[in-house]
Amino acid sequence: MDTAQRTKLEGLRSWIGRREETGDILLPLHVAGLEAMLDRTGALPREGEPAPPGVHWLIRPRWARQSTLGADGHPERGDFAPAVPLPRRMWAGSRLDFTKPFRVGDTVVRESEIVDVTIKEGRGGALVFVKVRRLYRVDDSVAMTEEQDIAYREAPDPSRPPPAPEEAPPDGPWRRVVTPDPVMLFRYSALTYNGHRIHYDYPYVTNVEGYPGLVVHGPLLATFLLDLVRREAPNATLARFAFRAMAPVFDTAPFTVTGIPDGNGRGAVVWIKRADGGLAMRAEATFAS
């Protein structure tokens, strides 16, 4: 990274403190759509029923006008999100703190703030990390807080093979195998109003982005981890869930959602293992006492 590029990227720190507020009603369709995609049930829930964790990623997406979309299908940067001049964007992780469950029919107000912008240099060039804090309010009280880490980087050198992912631990007693396909990825893109072409446009993702197949959404992988906890510990109440993305997952092979409880009923460690044995995502769930 030369001096001019670093100076330009350091200017992105002026976005720190930028805020945005929006709202939505948590509808039965949000819950039914998510549950159907998780292969649970597509039945419409009743108003007042608790909603599953992860449903907050479906409410009030950014409805960008068609003319403002970039070549990759994402909204152009520079509105709320910093105008990072690097082509690759990845949701690197999140930390979710739950105060009370969302319920069907809730009016949810989301307050977002850019709290940090960090510039680094990696083996592949410049890296920019943007930290976003989101407060979700219901009836003027905070129901959930989320901190998101969004990473931006240069396009990789096509002549260099991607680095091998870290090896995943052996499968835990909690285990589920998921076979992703274009239909699953399309459905999640539709539920979240996500136009990013890497999730549904095979010619684009292979010829332009250089990936071997369609990319499984980061929050979808995190939702499968949340769902595993819900399936295996149905009586537990989540207090905190923190995940970190380690390597991409593609629609070319099944992946394993697995984990292990801590033994004292206070939480669990869960992770996504790729078909090649690589660790794709790791998370820690903490239960309310």
Secondary structure, 3 states (H helix, E strand, C coil): CCHHHHHHHHHHHHHCCCEEEEEEECCHHHHHHHHHHCCCCCCCCCCCCECCCCHHHCCCCCCCCHHHECCCCCECCCCCCCCCCCCEEEEEEEEEEECCCCECCCEEEEEEEEEEEEEEEECCEEEEEEEEEEEEEECCEEEEEEEEEEEEECCCCCCCCCCCCCECCCCCCEEEEECCCHHHHHHHHHHHCCCCHHHCCHHHHHHCCCCCCCECCHHHHHHHHHHHHHHHCCCCCEEEEEEEECCCCECCCCEEEEEEECCCCCEEEEEEECCCCEEEEEEEEEECC
